[in-house]
């Protein structure tokens, strides 16, 4: 019986404590509602003002984030990329860029977007130091500011590289993303990972130079043939004939070389058509017509809830202070009086 009585007393105490908590909230309901409504109105007014002001002076401007998409073909990279990534590992650590174990072109692409050379090229192209009026440590500060807005991510499933840039000006953000995309494509070309592309360019140069040499030799042949038929050069006909034979031999050899180069070029095109390029731009950035941030509605909800929690907390604090003032013993201790 005693145990059941104790349980009933505990339950009654729990019930009373919950009722007391509700009573405190109900007693301070006007204050709680007032603070909550004030927080909600303040958040709405702040959002409306931030939306009405120009983006340059708004405390909460609209932000736009255009994106460009690239396909990175992570086929077997060979020892060349592996050694390069190994050498870059130390530089990446110093730059604060994390490069996962295992070499891939996707990791290299992300690494390149964080290098000082890449960032400085973007800063200089758009004159960001003067645009943002950076006075102290202009290079370091401009790189840091650009890193905070420029993002490069890769989808592990699709190997799609996404470059994005966030700014209050959607046109400017689009231009930055497209410049970074073209710059990254150029860096990949300069590194020479696509051997087929390098071979294709070399063949095109050789074909063009060989063709120009053939044209020159054909013109020289016509000139010598015309000289042979000219009466004024009758005494030099044997010499001209020897030169003509020599040039015709060179012309024949050049034509054979040209034919072989064209065959190699056509075969290379067929081989390149059957393989995907390492770096391929899928979609350039466009001017976004919808903001990416901030979510003013969510901000208003969060501020309203925070104001409500703060009001409830203040209700309990005021109740606690009121209880202390009603207790003579505690008040005497606070005044430093010894009641004993």
Secondary structure as UniProt FT lines:
FT   HELIX           2..27
FT   HELIX           29..52
FT   TURN            55..57
FT   TURN            59..60
FT   STRAND          63..72
FT   HELIX           78..95
FT   HELIX           105..113
FT   HELIX           116..125
FT   TURN            126..127
FT   HELIX           128..131
FT   TURN            132..133
FT   HELIX           138..149
FT   STRAND          150..154
FT   TURN            156..158
FT   STRAND          160..167
FT   HELIX           170..191
FT   HELIX           195..228
FT   HELIX           231..236
FT   HELIX           237..273
FT   STRAND          279..283
FT   HELIX           296..326
FT   HELIX           328..334
FT   TURN            335..336
//
